[in-house]
Amino acid sequence: MALAMTGIDVKIVVLLVVGVLAMASYCATVSYDHRALVIDGKRRVLVSGSIHYPRSTPEMWPDLIQKSKDGGLDVIETYVFWNSHEPVRGKYNFEGRNDLVGFVKAVAAAGLYVHLRIGPYVCAEWNYGGFPLWLHFIPGIKLRTDNEPYKAEMQRFTAKIVEMMKNEKLYASQGGPIILSQIENEYGNIDKPYGPAAKTYIKWAANMAVSLDTGVPWVMCQQADAPSSVINTCNGFYCDQFTPNSNSTPKIWTENWSGWFLSFGGAVPQRPVEDLAFAVARFYQRGGTFQNYYMYHGGTNFGRSSGGPFIATSYDYDAPLDEYGLLRQPKWGHLKDVHKAIKLCEAAMVATDPTISSLGQNIEAAVYKTGSVCSAFLANVDTKSDATVTFNGNSYQLPAWSVSILPDCKNVVLNTAKINTAAMIPSFMRQSISADVEPTGAVGSGWSWINEPVGISKADAFTRKGLLEQINTTADKSDYLWYSTSIDVKDGYKADLHVESLGHALHAFVNGKLAGSGTGNSGNAKVSVDIPVEFASGKNKIDLLSLTVGLQNYGSFFDLVGAGITGPVQLKGSTNGTTIDLSSQQWTYQIGLKGEDEDLPSGSSQWISQPTLPKNQPLTWYKTQFDAPGGSNPVALDFTGMGKGEAWVNGQSIGRYWPTNIAPKSGCPDTCNYRGAYSADKCRKNCGKPSQELYHVPRSWLKSSGNILVLFEEVGGDPTQLSFATRQVESLCSHVSESHPSPVDMWSSDSKAGRKSRPRLSLECPFPNQVISSIKFASYGRPSGTCGSFSHGSCRSRSALSIVQKACIGSKSCSIEVSTNTFGDPCKGVAKSLAVEVSCK
């Protein structure tokens, strides 16, 4: 059968063919010593980044991987997601976003290595930590401990993945890209409650992994007592102080957290690049030779894949590549410069251990010197005070909380606190989904709907006495579980309906009407509500809809954490003060929604389009058709106006939406000081706003026209307020001082010529066919402020704007020397800088 292929499909096939040929050209031996991984007999200094293949699409993979390579990465690290690959025991899925082999081959096609973290427990803010839920129901099983049923399943799946990789010749020992594998994951953080069985389990896991004979080393992260057959590694915001548990293993950082994950109900985390670069440089300064960013591209928790509970659909992670796969600047560019600077030191670093010395309070030097080869790192770990230090007879300015890198032990190629890369201010251009807009300018062609029945509506419902825990009942086949009962009332009766749930949220209906709702949060998933209700005489129906928002993914015995309405459920009479306990009554249960069984997410079935679209009503399915937004920029849906639910585009779930879950009003600083130890709560933004309004729709899921959007709305919303948003760049801006090092790319030519270049401010439009169209701000002297809010200082050159306009307008990129040679000297004897903001079109 002949198949039509898109341009993207052809590109992927070509890249994979190239990858297979490339893999055949290098067959590596991978070992290690106390300094580094040793590939084909050579110690290597390696930079790695995490990209999780199910959190993007196969069509995105080549671009993400190429941007990673362009950013200076040598290795792509990924987990293997057991529950995605084996949702039913013995039935496997390695298609589409789950095409693990295809992803590894795509990495190989770009000429990069792979670190395959099989786990198979992964955490990763992924549903149930990556475990398939069916594991929970195996008789006698206890997860992540010395338990025979669990070990048998863990070994079976691990061996299957290894065998798949071997069959495709993907290990470096076979000529493939995989140079490292990981077994288990952060077990040392939580192993104490498992008692002595934890130690025997870890020994077994290491021996099992090594026995699979991959020909490459295995690691265990956060496992201080890891057996000598594997390498123990570090995870965290900083790992410069980490020491391996063996003198024969290298210092490896498997997770350098580039930001943090977003939770529904939380503010948006961000980690300043100056701090991230500082952490990276400190690690290599103090003997590290392999560092991985978690994440380099975070991506999206499509479908019901997010864990937590309450992990948001966006897994952006403030990574160097944003959720949509675009460069996050200046983070991506500044880290690229850091990687280049470190690689300039590689020859010295692999030859010897660092000699570390103090140059004063909170000032530390590390020197790698062998014969004529010498590289140095100078660090100021003070959180407030800049410093001037003398090293090898020369004077150096060290900003607080920064590292200067000297590839020749003399000249500074980069300081982590001084950024040469331009920042980008992103924006989204919105386009309405509306039935009353002409097709030429619209993406909507009218809404239709179906009401989801309240309470029991499916033939497979069942009755039990008492309240059932949700996960054991649903096996996570759906977010939803109905609990239904009734009460006979002789006379009218007012009461408070008291419901207690293990989480994560619930909606209470009395006689078919929504009476009230409750939700937990990422800090406490449990729900306790008291809802005023009124019963009529006779039989009254109580329907409680309990729902999960991702299953627990971390902690000791996390797999045993329950959900659902376990009681008590009580009626507390407001008239006579009596309490009626309904917990032990007969309850009828329904797993999932009728609409799920009828495959409404695909857009099938008979939908209603007349007479009036219901708005702000609970339990409503909506459907519309739309044309794809024009252009090639990434696409998102803005869910402003909706409540909570899930959305599908052409039958594929873009994830849970919840724009009504608002971040706390406090906890977001006006400015973020990068100096000092970072924590997940340090530099949050968007306080008092929805945690997530925009939801990624991959371009590859869209047709030019005739696309189907389906929503299931739990609590009520207005779908006509939905809009598409295409990712744009509003402005580029940069602020470079006369004390900045010159661009890293100029180091080689400068050092050979024995000269030192002056710093330069460089700008480049991010999208093809764009040019710099206007200069929104330009000032040379003492400008202040941040990107998007620069202001002139008292000292400034009057010709700065015209000089920048001449250099940049109409060009895709421009580069301007930051010196008095370019702008004149508006204030002699004063340290000056250049700040510029431009627009591209």
N, C-alpha and C positions, 0 to 999 in steps of 0.2 A: 504494500500500500504506500503510495507516495504521500509525503507530508510536506506541507508548506512551512517554511522557516522564516522567522523575522530576522531583521538585521542583528538584533541582540542575540538570538539563538545562534546564528552563524558565528558571531564573535566569540561566544562561549565555547563552541565546538572547536574553532581554530585555536583558541588559547589552550584548551585541554589537550589537543593533538600536539601542539608545541611543547606543553608540559611533559607529555609522555616521552617525546624525543629528548627534552632537556634532562629528564630523570635518567635516561639511559646513558647520558654523558658523564654523570658523576656517581660513583659508587664509593661511599665514605665509610671509614671506620670511625666510630665515636666512642671515646673513653673520657676519662677525667683524671686530674690530679688535684692537689690542694689549691691550685691557682685558678683553674678554668676547665671548661669543657675542651677536649682535645679532639679535633676533627682532622682526620688524615695526618696525624702526627703533629699538628700545629695547635697550640693554645689559641683560643679565640675570645675576644671581648664582644659580647653579643647584646643586642637590644631587641626586645620582643614586645608584642602587643596582642591583647586578647580581642578576637572577633568571634562571636558565637553564631554559627551558621544558621540556626533556626530563627534568629532575631533579625534577619534580613532575608532577601530573596536571592535565588541563584543568579538572577539578572544583575543584582547589585554587587555580587562577590568580586568579579574582576576589577571593578572600579575601586572598591574598598581596599582590596589587596594592593593594587598599584599605588594608591595614595599612601598606604602604609609603607610601601617600599620607598616612595619618593620622600617620605618623612624620615627616612633613615633607619627603618626597622630591618632586621635580619631574619626574624622569626615571627610566625603567627601562632598564637596559643589559643586553643579552644577546648572546652569541655566536650564530653560525649553524653548526650541526653537520653538516658535509658528509657524513660517513660514515653518519649517521642518515637523511639525506634521499636519498642516492644509494648504497645498499649495493651495487648492481650498476649498472655504467655504463649510463646511459640509462633506468634504472628508478627512479622516484622515490617517496618516501614522505613525505607531508605530512599524515598522519592521526594522531589521538590525541595522544600527548605530542609528536609531531613537527609539530603544526599551527602552524607559524610564523605564518601569516596570522591565525589565530584568536587567538594570543597577543598579537600586535601590536594587534589590534582590541580585545582585552580591556583592554590598557593605555589605549588611546584612550577606551574607555568610562568609565574612571575619571578622565579629564581630564588624564592625564599624557603627557609626551613619551617618545620612544624613541631610544636610541642603539643602532643595529644594527651589531654588529661582525662583518662578513661574513668577514673573514680572508683566505682560508678556512682557513688554519692557525689553530688556536685554543689549543693547549696545554691549559689548563683541567683538567689531571689527567684528561683524557678519552682513551679508547683511541686510540692512534696519533696523538695530537694533533688528532683530528677528521678526519684524512685517511681516505678509503676505501682499503682495502688493495689494491684492484685497480689503483690508481695505480702501485704498486710494480712491477707486471708489464708496464707499457707499455714497449715496446722503446726503448732509448736515453734513458729519462727520468732526470732528476736533480731531486729536489724542492727547492724554495725557492732557486733560483738561476737565472741567465740561461740557461735551457734551453728550447728551443722546444716539445718535447712537453709539458713541465710547464706552461709559460705558456699553451699552448693550452687545457689542461684547467682551469687556474685561471681564465682569462678566461671560458670557457664557463659554469662554475658561478656565478661572481660575477655575470655578466650575467643568468643565469637568475633568481637571487634578486632582483636589481634590477628585472627585468622583472615578476616576480610582485608586488613591492611597488607598482610603477607601475600595473599592471593593476587593483589594488585601491585605487588612489589613497591610498597610505599615507605618501607623503613629504609633509613640511610644505608644500612648494611646490605640492602638489595638494590641500591641506586635511587632510592626515593628520598623525600624531603624530611621524614620524621626523624628527629635527632634525640628526642626525649619523650618519655611517657610518664604519667603520674598514676599512682594507685592510692586510694582513699583521698581524703580532703579535709584538712583542718581538724582532724580527729583529736589532736592533742589539746585543742581548746576546750573540749567538752568530755574528755574520756574518764575523768575521775569517778563519776557516778556509776560507771560500768564495772568498777572494781578490778580485781586481778584478771578477769576475762579480757579486759581491754589490752593488756600487754600480750597475752597469748594470741589475740586476734591480730594485732599489728604485726607480730612476727609471722603469723600465717599469711597475712596479706602480702607482705614483702616477698616471702618465699614463693608464693603462688605466682606473683607477677614475674619475678625473675625467671621462674621455671618455664615461662612461655617463650623464652629464647627469641627476643626481638632483635638482639644485636645492638641495642642502644640502651643507655642508662634509664633507670626508673628513679622518680623522686617521690617524696612524701612531704607535703607542706605543713608547717606548724606542728611538727612531730619531733620533739627534742629527743625522744627515745627510739627514733627510727633505727632499725637494724642496719648494720654496716653494709649490707648488700644494696642499699638504696641511699640516695642523697636527701638529707633533711633540708628544707628550704624555709624561707621567711615570707610572710604576708603582712601587710600593714601600710600605714601612711609613710613610715620611715623604717628602713632596715639597715642603716649604716652601722648600728651597734650589734647587729646579729653576728653570732659566731657559730659555724657548723659544729655538729657534735662529734666530728672526726677530723683529725689533722690531715686526712687524705682526701677530703672532699672539698669542692669549691664553694664559694659564697654566692648563693643564688637567691634572687628575689622573685618569687613566682607571682606575687600580686602587689604591685604598687598602685594603690587606689587613686585613680586620676580625678575622682570626684566622689560621688556617693549616689545611692539609688533614691528614687522618689517614691514616696508613699502617698496614697490617697489620704487627704487631710493634712498633709505636710507641706512646708515651704520647699522651694526648689534649691537643692544643694549646688554649690559651685566651689571649686578649689582653684585659687589663684595660680597662674602658671609660674610665677616667680617662686612660690613655695614648692610646687611640683618639681621644677628644674633644680632647686636647691637640694631636694631629697635625692634626686637621681645622681647629681654630681657628688654628693656626700657618700653615697653608696659606692660609686666607683673610686672615689678618693680613698676609702678605707678598705680596699681590697676586693670589692665585688667585681664580678666579670660577666654576670648574666642578670638582666633586669627586665621585668615584664610589666607593661601597663595593663591594669585591670580597671577600666576597659580602654582599648584604643578606639573601638567603635562599639557603642552599647546597643543601639538598635531599638527594637520594639518587641514587647510581649504580646504577640498576636494571639488570638483565640483566648483560651483559658490557661495559658502557660505561666502566668505570673504567680509567684508564691507569696510568702510573707507570714500571715495574710496582710492584705491591704497594699501590696506592691502595685504601683500604678502601671498603666499600659505602656507608657514611655519608659524605656530603659536607657535614656540618653547618657546618664552618668557623668555629664560634663566632660565627656571624652574628647580627645583631639579631633576625631571625626564625629560630627553630631548625629542625632538619631536618623537624619535623612541621608547621611553619607557625605555631607559637605564639610569642608575644612572649618574647624572652629579656630578662628584667629583672634589673638595672636598665639593661642596655645599650641596649635600644630606647628607653626613656623618656628616659634622659639625653641620648642623641643627638638625640631629638626636641626637647628643650630647647635644645641647641646650635644646631640648625637655626633655631629660632624667634629665638634671640638674633642669629644672623648675618643673618637676613632683616630684623631691625630696623635693621641697618646698611646695607642694600642701596642705599638712595638715595645715601648718602655714598660707598659703595664704587664704584658705577658712574660716578660723576661725575669721579673723579680717580685718580691713582696714590697709593699710600701714601707718607707721609713717615716714614721709619724713623729712630729715634734710640736711643742708649743711655742708660739711667737708672742705670747702675751695672754692676758685674760680673755677667754673665749675665742682665741685665735689659734688655728691649727694648720700646720703645713704637712702635706704628705708628698714624699718624693719617691719616684720610681727611677732609679739610675743604674745602668749597667754599661760600663765602658763609656763610650761617647754618647750613648742614648740617654736622654734625661727628660722627664716630664714631671710637672708638679701641679698640685691643687692647693690653693690657699682658701681657708674657710673662716668666716666670721659668724659664729653661732650665737652672738649676742642678739637679743630680740629688739633692742632699741638703738644702740649706738653704732654709728659708722666708725671705721678705724683706718688709720694709716700705719702700715707695717713695713718693716725692712726685711727683705729676703734676698739672700745671695748678693748683698750690697746694693740692691735696688729698692726703691720705694713704691708701694702699691696702695691704692685706695680700695678699701673693702667695705661696701655698704653692709649694714646689719642684715643678718640672716641671708648670706650670699656666699657663693663659691666662685673664685676666679680660677680659670684653667689655663695653664702655661705649658703648651706642648714641648717647648724647648727649655723649660725652667727659667726663661727670661721674660718672654713677651706674653701678655694676656690676649688670648684669642677670644675669650668670652667670659662675662660675669653673669651669673644666673639671674641677678636682679635687674639687669639692663637689657631691655628688649629692643631688638632691631626690627622685628616683624610688625607689619601693620595690623591693627585690629579691624574686625568687621562688625558692624552693627546690623544684625539681621532684622528682617521685617517680613510680614506676610500680606500678600495682596488678596483680598477677599472677593469672592464671586458667589452670588446668591444661588441657592437651590430653590427655585420658585416656579410655580405653575403659571404665573401670570406674566412671565417675561417671555419675549419672543424667542424661538429656538436658536436664532442666530447669535444671541447674546446670553443664552441661559444654559444651565446644565440640568434643569429639572423639567419633568413633563407631567406633573400632577401626582398627588399623593392618594394612595388607597390604604385600607386598614383592615385588620381582623382583631376582634377582642379575644384575649385569652380568658377562658372561664375562671371564675373565682372558685377555689376549692377543688373538689374531686371531679374529674371529667374523663379519666382514662379507665379502660377495662382492667388494667393490671394493678389497680389500687388494692390495698389490703388493710385489714384491721388488726390491731393489737391492743392489749390492755396496757396502759401506761405510756410514757414518753420514750422515744427511741433516739439514741445518739445519731447524728446525721451521716457522718462519713461511713460508719459501719452499715448504714442503711442504703445509701446511694452508691457506694463504691466510687464516688466522684464522677458518676456518669453525667451529672448535671450540677449546676450551682444550686438548684432549687429542690426543696422538699416541702410538700404540703402536709400540715397537721390539721386534721378536721374533726370536730366533735360538735355536739349540740347540748342545749340545756332547756328544760321545760320550766316556764315561769307562769305562776297562776295570775299574778297581777303585774302591772308594769314595774320595772325594776331598774334602778340606777346603781352603777357600781364602777369601781376602778378595776380594769383588767390588768392584773399583774403577771408579767411574763419574764422569766429568767432563761437566758440562753448562753451556751458556751461561745456563741458567735456564728456568723460574723455580723449579720444584720437580719431584721425581720420586719414583716408587714402584717398587721392584724386587721382582719375583715370581720365584721359582724353583720349577719344577714346580707352578705354580698357587697357591703359598702366598706371602703377603707376607713378604719377608725383611728389608726395611728401607726407609727413606725419607730424603729430604734436601730442604732448601729454602734458597733464597737469602733476601735481605732487601732493603729499599728502598735500602740503601747499596751492596749488591753482590749482583746477581741471580744470579751464578754459583753452581753447586752442585758440590761434590766430596765423594763419600762412599766409605767403605770398609766394606762390609757382610760380616760373617762368614756364609759359606754352606757347605752340605754337599751334595755330589752323590752320587747312587746309581750303581751300575754300570749302564752302558748309556746310552741317550739321555736327556739332561736339557734341559729347556726353560727359557730365560731370557726373561722378558717385562718390559720397562721401559716404564712409563707416564710420559711427560713431559707437563708441563702449564705453561701460561702463566697469569699472574695480572695481566692487563692489559698492553698493549704500551707501549713507551717513548713518551713524549709531548713530550719537551723535549730540547734540546741540538743542537749542530751535527751534521748527518747522523744525527739520531736514527732516521730511517727505515731505516737500514742496520744497526741494532743487532739481532743475532740472538737466537735462543732454541733450546732443545732440546739433545739429547745429541749433541755433535759429537766427543766422545772426549777421551782414549782410554777404551775399556771394556776392562778387563783382569781376569784372574784371577791373583791373587798367591798362589801355593801356600804354605800354612802348614807343609806337611810337608817338602818338598824345596827350598823357596825359589825354584822356577821361576815365571816369569811367562808367561801365555798372553794374547796380545793378540787380542781379538775384534773390534777396530775395523774391520778390512778384510774381515770375513766377509760372507756373504750375510745380509741382514736383511730381514725382512718388515715392512711398514708398514701401519698402519690409522689413517686420519684420523677422529677422533671416536669416540663410543661407540655401541654397538649400540642402547642405549636412546634416544639422541638420534634415530637414524634411525627408530625405531619410535614416535616421538612420545610417549614416556612422560611428559615434562613436562606434557602436557595431562591426564594421568590415564587415558588410554585403554589398551587392551590387557588381557590376562588377568593379574590380579595374584593372588598366593598369600596366603591368610589362615590356613592351617593347616600344621602343628600348632602350632609355636611361633615367635613373632617372633624373628628373628635380631638379636642386638644386638652391638655392638662388632666388627662384621665389615666388612672393606673392600669397596668396589665394590658397594654395595647401594642400590637404589631403594626408597623408602618412600612410602606413600600413606595418607592418612586423610581423613575428612570431618569438618567442624566447623561449628558455628553461630557467627555473628559475635558478638563480645563486645557486651554491651548498651551503650547510651548513644551519645554522639556524639564522645567524646574520641578523639584519635588512637590508633592501634593499632600495636604492634610484636610481633614474635616473639622470645622469649628462647631462644637456641640453646645454652644451657648443657647439657652432656651430649653434644653432637655434636662432630665433629672438624673436617672441612673439606668443602665442597661447594657446591652451588647449590640454591636453593629456588624453587618456583613456587606461586602461589596462583591458582586458577582459570585456569591456563595462562599466567599472566604472571609473569615472573621478578622476584623481589624482590632478586636479586643473589647474589653469592658470599657464603657465610658461612664464618667461620674463628675460632670462639671459643677454639680451643686455641693461637692465636698470641698470646703473652703479651708485654706491654711490659717493657722492662728494669726492674729493681728500683730503680735509682737514676735521678736526674735530675728528680725532682719536688719542688719546694721545699714546705716546710710552709706558708709564706705567700708571696704574690706581691707584690713591691714594684713598683708601676706606674712608679716614678720611674726615669728613665734609658732609653736607647734599647732598644726591643723587638726581639727576634729570635724566630724560630720555636721555639727551644728554651728560651725564658726561663721560661715559666710553665706548664709541662705538669703534667698530673694523671693519676691512675690508674696510676702506676708499679707493676709487679708484677702487673697485672691484665690480663685479655683486652683487646686493643685495641678490639674491638667484640663485645658480647654481644647487643645489641638491634638488630633489623632491621625497618625501617618497612614496614608493610602498609597502603597507602592505603585509606581507608574506601570509596572509590568502586569498588574491586576486589572488595568483599565483598557477598554476598547475606545476607539475615537467617539463612538456613539452607542446608544442602547445599553448602557450599563445599568445594573439593578442594585439599588441600595435598600437594605432591609434593616429595620431597627426593632428591638424589643425594649419597650419602655416600661419600667417597673412602677414608678411612682407618679408619673405625669409630666408632660412637656409639650412643647409646640414645635413640631418638626419643620414648619415653614420658616423658622428662624435659622435653620442650619445653613451654613455657607462653606464653600470650598476656600482654601487658603493656599496659595502657591508661595513657596519659600523664595524670598528675594534678599538682596543685600542693600540696605538703605545707604550706608556710608562706609568708607574706608578711612581710617585715621591712624596717625603715628606721631610719637613724640620722642625725639632722639636728641640727646645732649652732646656737647663737645667732649664729654668724658666717656661716652660710649666707646667700646672697642669697634674697630672697623668690621664690616661684614665678614663672617667666618669664611665665606668663599674666597676672600682675597688673601687669606693666610698664606697659601702655597706660593703664589707669585710674589707676595711681599717678602717672605722669608728668603726666597732664592735671590731676590734683588737687593736684600739687605736694607729694605726701607719699611716704613710704617705709614699706612694709609690713614686718612682721616675718616671719622664716622660718616655714614650716609643714611639719609632717610629714603626708603624705597616703598613704592606703592604699585600694586598690580590688580587690575580688575579681575574678579574671580571667574566670570563666565565667558565662554567663547564669544567672539564678535562684539564684546563690550569695549568701550573706551572711556577714559576719564572725561566727563562732560562738564563738570563745574567744580570750582574750589569753594567749599563752604567756609573754610577757615584756614588762615596761614599766618603764623607769627614767629619771628625769630627774635630772641632776646630772653625774656623771663616769663613765657606764657605759663598758665596754670590750668588746673582742671583735668578732667578725664575725657576719654573718647566720647564725642557727642555733646560735650559741655565745656570745651576749651574757652579760655578768656585771655585777653591780652594782659601783659604785665606793664609796669611803669616804664620798663626799658624794652623798646622794640624797634626793629628796622621798618621804616616806612615803605621799603621796596620789596618786602617779603612776598606779598600777594602777587605782584606782577612777575616776580622771578619764578614763583611756583607755577603760575598760570602758563608762562612761556615754556617751562620744562615739561608740563604734564598734560595740558588740555589737548584732547584729540588723540592721545596715545593710550595704548593698553596698559603701559607701565612707564614709570619714570623713577629716576634716582638722583638725589640732590645731595651734594657735599654739605655737611653741617659745619660751617666755618665762616670766619670773617672774610675769607677769600671770596665767598659766594655772596654774602649779604652786607659786607661792610661791618663796622664795629659801632653799634648804637650806644654801647656803654662799656668803656674800657675797664679792664680789671675785674669784670664780673663774669661768672660762669654763665654761659648762654646755652639755649636749646632751640630746636625748631619743632613746632607743632603744626600739623596739617590735617584737615578733614576734607575729603573729596566725595563726589558722587560719580557713579559709573552708569552708562546707558548703552 
